[in-house]
């Protein structure tokens, strides 16, 4: 039986050694031996039974996913993969005209969402998004702030993939006040 704990295995000590425990075996490597560590780990992994390798792979996949999300500034936590048509109002445009932009929501969580649109969104834009809940058809509205925008060229137009976090009404008011006061000294 594997006595594997992700925190124990990958704890990088601030001391002079890397130490981890796997299947009851404690491995400790000095920092100077890190270059040869990959070969040692691979040779150790070759000795493990298939069920332990599968568990090891699951933990590695989770670590890779978490690091990828952190590097891309994506939120962590449970996400619901969806494909919902919705509309978005961009707060910086609202002082000049009222226009609803079509968006497609790709995933939702309690802390935010990921969507695509052809409307030009910039980082830190505040958006009011309206959609119908797939569960019961109720109309939902949320305020969010764009924290990650990726531009993709699709055939003859640009498409924006936007990661947005949920914000409260106080953040929306502060953003409106900032827009109103910009350019003033």
N, C-alpha and C positions, 0 to 999 in steps of 0.2 A: 504494500500500500504506500502511496506517495505521501510524504509529509512535506508538501510544497506550500509555501506561502509567498505570494508575490512580493510583499514588503521585505521579507527576509532575503529572498533571492536577489533582488535588485537594489538592496540598500547599499548605496555607495558611501562608505564612511569617509569622513573628513580627515581620517588618519592616513597613514602611509600605505594602507592595504584596501583592496576590494574584497569583501567577504560576502558569500552567499551560501545558503543551505538548500540542498536538493536531494530528495530521497534519503534523508538522514545523513547525508554526507556533507560535511562542512568544507567548503573550498575557500581558500584565502590566497590572494595574489598581491604581491607588492606592485605599486604603481609603475615601477620600472619594467615590469614584465608584461604590461598591458598588450604590447604588440604581439607577443606569443600566446596571449590569453585566448584569442579566437580559436586557434588550433586545439588548445586544451579543452575548451568548452565543447567544440564539435566532436572531439574524440570521446569525451565523457557522454555526450548525448547519444552517440552510436551504441553505447552499452545499455541504454535504457529500453525497457519493454514498450511496445507500441501504445498501450493505454496511457502510460506516463508521458510519452511524446505527444500524444493528442492533447492531454491536459496542458502541457507546456506550450503547445501551439496556441491554445485558446487564450492563455495568459499573455503570451507575446502579442497576439492580435489585438487584445484589449489595450496593452501598453502602447502599441503603435498607433491605434486609433486615438487614444488620449493625447499623445504627443502631436499627432497631425492636427487635431482640433485646436490644441493650444497654439501651435505655430500659425495656424490660419485664423486665429482668434475666434474660433467657433465655440458656441456654448456647449457645455457638457450636460448630461442628463438625458432623460427619456424624451424621445422625439416620436411623433406620429407622422409616418410617411403618408402624405395626402396628395391629391391633385384637385385643388379647388380654384375655381375662377372667382375673382374678387375685383374690387375697385380700390384705388388709393388716391387720396388727395395729398399733394405735397404742400406742406405748410409755407415754404418760402414763396410759392407761386400764388398763394391765396390773397396776398395784398394787391395783386394786379388783376387776376381773373380766377374764376372757379372752374377747374377742369378735373374731371375724374379720369384716371388712367387705369387701363385694364392690366391686371396682374394675374399670375398663376402661383398659388401657394404650393410649395413642394413638401415642406415639413413644418410642423407646429410643436411647440412645447409650452410649458407654463411660463418660460422666461422669454420667449421670442419666436421668430419664424424665419423661414428661408423662402424667397419668392423670386420670380423672374418677371421682367417687364421691358417694354421698349421705351418707356419714359426715362429721360436722363435723371438718375438719382445720384446724389453725391454723399460722401461720408458725412455723418451727423445730421442729415436731413431728418426732420420730424414728419411722420406720415400718419394719416388717419386711414385705416384700412377697414373696409366693410365687406363681409361675406356671409353666406348662409351656412349654418352648421350642417354637416352631412348627416349627423345623427337624427336631428329632429326638424331641420329646415328653418330654425329660428335665425333671424338676422343678428349678426354679431358685429360689433365695432371695437377696434382696439387702436390705441395710439402706440407708435413705436418709433425708434430712432435707428437709422441705418448705421451699422458699425463696420460693415465690410461690403464693399461694392466691387464686383468683378465685371469688366466689360468684355463681351464676346461679339465678334463680328459674325453675323448670320446672313449669308447670301448678300442682300443689298441693304441691310439695316443692322443697327446695333441692338444687342440685347444685354440687359444688365441683370446679373445675379446678385441679389441683395440679402445679406444676413442682417436681421434687425432684432433689437431687444425691446421688450415691452417697457413703456414709460408711463408714469402717472400724469394726471392733468396739471400738476404743478410744473412738471418739466415742459409741458406744452406751453403753459403761460409764460414761463421764463424764456423759451425760445421765441415766442411772439414778441415779447418785450425787447429782446435782443435785436430782432429784425426791425422793430419800430425805431430803435435808438441808434442803429448803425449809421455811421457817417456823421454823427453829432459829436461835438467835443464837450 
